[in-house]
Amino acid sequence: MCNEYVGTWTRGTVEDVGRYLDEIHRAFPGKPLVISEYGYCACTADRPEGDGARISVLIDHDKVFRQRDYVAGLIFFCYNDYRTHVGDRGVGAMKQRVHGVVDVYGARKPSYEVLRSESSPLEVLDVSGGPAELRVQLKTRTAVPAYALRGYILRTVVYGFGDIPVERFETKLPDLEPGEQTTAIIKPTEARPVQVRLDVLRPTGTSAHTAIWKP
């Protein structure tokens, strides 16, 4: 396991991320590598808060990780901004570290949805056609996070006039191994939908991925 903060705590560029990973792999060729921490912290005066930088780290660094099959897992740091005596925003007991995809009260930043998407086992969730027939294409990842999908459900909610939900469908998905794909056909009866929200639900009922279709 190792932390990776190239471009923040450690000097360097995205290209350096791959170089450092390969050096570790050469030192431990028979072992999988887990990135125990990576992310972006607006923790110094020369690094003002910028959620866009956090998004860039998520997208750009994840791309480098996925190019290396010896990278077995990623732990993004962190979910929420938090109170700490070593914080650099606030005073006294109100000090905090600006390190998360949500703030200290749980309000979501734009990076929240990016982390959610990057953490999904689905590489593709595309919706086409409509409104009488929607074609939903799903494909699972072949790199982190890649695992078999078993017992997953595609939930479709159709919103009509006033953006009010008027129909809901639940489609059982076939079991999918990493890299496999499937297609689902949804046929709403609402003639003039405002939007359609599609969620791939885990067996626990939580959403692993979301797509929004609009006419």
C-alpha positions in Angstrom: 0.0 0.0 0.0 1.1 3.6 -0.6 -0.3 7.1 -0.5 -0.2 9.1 -3.7 -0.3 12.9 -3.6 1.8 13.8 -6.7 1.1 17.4 -7.6 0.0 18.3 -4.1 2.1 17.1 -1.1 4.7 15.7 -3.6 6.0 17.7 -6.5 5.4 16.4 -10.0 2.9 15.9 -12.8 0.4 13.2 -13.8 3.2 11.7 -15.9 5.2 11.3 -12.7 2.4 9.3 -11.1 2.9 6.4 -13.5 6.7 6.5 -13.1 6.5 6.3 -9.3 4.0 3.4 -9.5 6.2 1.5 -11.9 9.2 2.0 -9.6 7.2 0.5 -6.7 6.0 -2.4 -8.9 9.6 -3.2 -9.9 10.6 -3.3 -6.3 7.7 -5.6 -5.4 6.8 -7.4 -8.7 4.8 -10.2 -7.2 2.5 -8.0 -5.1 -0.7 -6.1 -5.9 -0.6 -2.4 -5.1 -3.3 -0.6 -3.3 -3.4 3.2 -3.3 -4.2 3.8 0.4 -4.7 7.6 -0.1 -5.0 10.0 -2.9 -6.9 13.2 -3.5 -6.5 17.0 -3.2 -6.4 19.2 -0.1 -6.5 23.0 -0.2 -4.3 22.9 2.9 -1.7 25.6 2.3 -1.7 29.2 1.3 -0.3 28.5 -2.1 -3.2 26.0 -2.8 -6.5 27.9 -2.4 -9.7 25.9 -2.4 -10.6 24.7 -5.8 -12.9 21.8 -6.3 -11.9 21.7 -9.9 -8.5 20.6 -8.9 -10.0 17.8 -6.9 -12.0 16.7 -9.9 -8.9 16.7 -12.1 -7.0 14.5 -9.6 -9.9 12.0 -9.6 -10.1 11.8 -13.4 -6.5 12.1 -14.4 -4.9 10.0 -11.7 -7.6 7.3 -12.0 -6.7 7.0 -15.6 -3.1 6.3 -14.8 -4.1 3.7 -12.1 -6.3 1.9 -14.6 -3.5 1.5 -17.1 -1.7 -0.7 -14.6 -3.2 -4.1 -13.9 -1.1 -4.5 -10.7 -3.1 -1.6 -9.1 -5.7 -3.6 -7.1 -7.6 -0.9 -5.2 -8.0 2.9 -4.7 -9.0 4.7 -1.5 -9.9 8.4 -2.2 -9.2 10.8 0.7 -11.5 11.9 1.7 -15.3 12.0 1.8 -15.8 15.1 3.9 -14.1 18.2 5.1 -13.4 17.7 8.8 -12.6 19.6 12.0 -9.0 19.2 13.2 -6.6 21.2 15.4 -4.1 21.3 12.5 -6.7 22.7 10.1 -6.0 25.8 8.1 -9.5 27.2 7.7 -11.3 28.6 10.7 -10.2 29.5 14.2 -9.8 27.4 17.4 -12.3 24.6 17.7 -13.8 25.6 14.3 -10.6 24.8 12.4 -11.1 22.4 9.5 -9.3 20.7 6.6 -10.8 21.2 3.2 -10.2 17.8 1.8 -13.5 16.3 1.0 -16.2 16.0 -1.7 -18.7 17.3 0.8 -18.3 20.0 3.4 -18.4 19.7 7.2 -22.2 19.8 7.0 -22.5 17.2 4.2 -23.3 19.6 1.4 -22.1 18.1 -1.8 -19.4 19.7 -4.0 -19.3 19.0 -7.8 -16.5 16.5 -7.1 -19.1 14.3 -5.2 -20.7 13.1 -8.4 -17.3 12.6 -10.0 -16.1 10.4 -7.2 -19.4 8.5 -7.3 -19.0 7.8 -11.0 -15.3 6.9 -10.7 -16.1 4.5 -7.9 -18.7 2.7 -10.0 -18.1 -0.8 -11.4 -19.8 0.4 -14.6 -17.7 1.9 -17.3 -20.7 2.6 -19.6 -24.3 3.5 -18.8 -25.6 5.0 -22.1 -29.3 5.8 -22.9 -30.6 6.3 -26.4 -33.9 6.3 -28.3 -37.2 7.4 -26.7 -39.5 8.5 -25.5 -41.6 5.5 -26.4 -38.6 3.1 -26.2 -35.3 3.7 -24.4 -32.3 1.5 -25.1 -30.0 1.3 -22.1 -26.4 -0.1 -22.7 -24.3 -1.1 -19.7 -20.7 -2.3 -19.6 -18.6 -3.2 -16.6 -15.1 -2.0 -16.0 -12.0 -4.2 -16.6 -9.8 -2.1 -14.2 -10.3 -0.8 -10.7 -12.9 -1.0 -9.5 -13.6 -4.1 -11.4 -15.7 -7.0 -10.0 -18.7 -9.2 -10.9 -22.2 -7.7 -10.7 -24.6 -10.2 -9.2 -28.2 -9.4 -8.2 -28.1 -5.8 -9.6 -31.3 -4.1 -10.8 -31.9 -1.3 -13.3 -34.4 1.1 -11.8 -36.1 3.6 -14.2 -38.2 6.5 -13.0 -40.1 8.6 -15.6 -41.0 12.2 -14.7 -44.0 13.9 -16.3 -45.5 17.4 -16.3 -44.2 19.5 -13.4 -41.2 17.2 -13.1 -43.3 14.8 -11.1 -42.4 11.0 -11.1 -45.2 9.2 -12.8 -43.8 5.7 -13.7 -41.2 3.4 -12.3 -39.7 0.2 -13.7 -37.3 -2.3 -12.2 -35.4 -4.6 -14.5 -33.3 -7.4 -13.2 -29.9 -7.3 -14.8 -28.0 -10.5 -15.8 -24.9 -11.4 -13.8 -21.9 -9.5 -15.4 -18.2 -10.3 -15.1 -15.7 -7.5 -15.6 -15.7 -6.3 -19.2 -19.1 -7.8 -20.0 -22.0 -5.8 -21.3 -25.8 -6.0 -21.7 -28.7 -4.0 -23.1 -32.1 -3.3 -21.6 -35.2 -2.0 -23.4 -37.5 0.3 -21.4 -40.9 1.3 -22.8 -42.5 4.1 -20.8 -46.2 4.9 -21.4 -45.9 8.6 -20.5 -46.2 10.3 -23.9 -44.4 13.5 -22.9 -41.7 12.8 -20.3 -39.7 15.7 -18.9 -36.9 13.4 -18.0 -36.1 9.8 -17.2 -33.7 8.8 -14.4 -32.0 5.4 -14.5 -30.1 4.0 -11.6 -28.2 0.7 -11.4 -28.9 -0.6 -7.9 -26.7 -2.9 -5.9 -28.3 -5.8 -4.0 -28.2 -3.5 -0.9 -30.5 -1.0 -2.7 -27.9 1.8 -3.1 -27.2 3.3 -6.5 -23.9 2.3 -8.2 -24.4 4.6 -11.2 -27.0 7.1 -12.6 -27.9 8.3 -16.0 -30.4 11.0 -16.9 -32.3 11.0 -20.3 -34.1 14.1 -21.5 -36.1 14.5 -24.7 
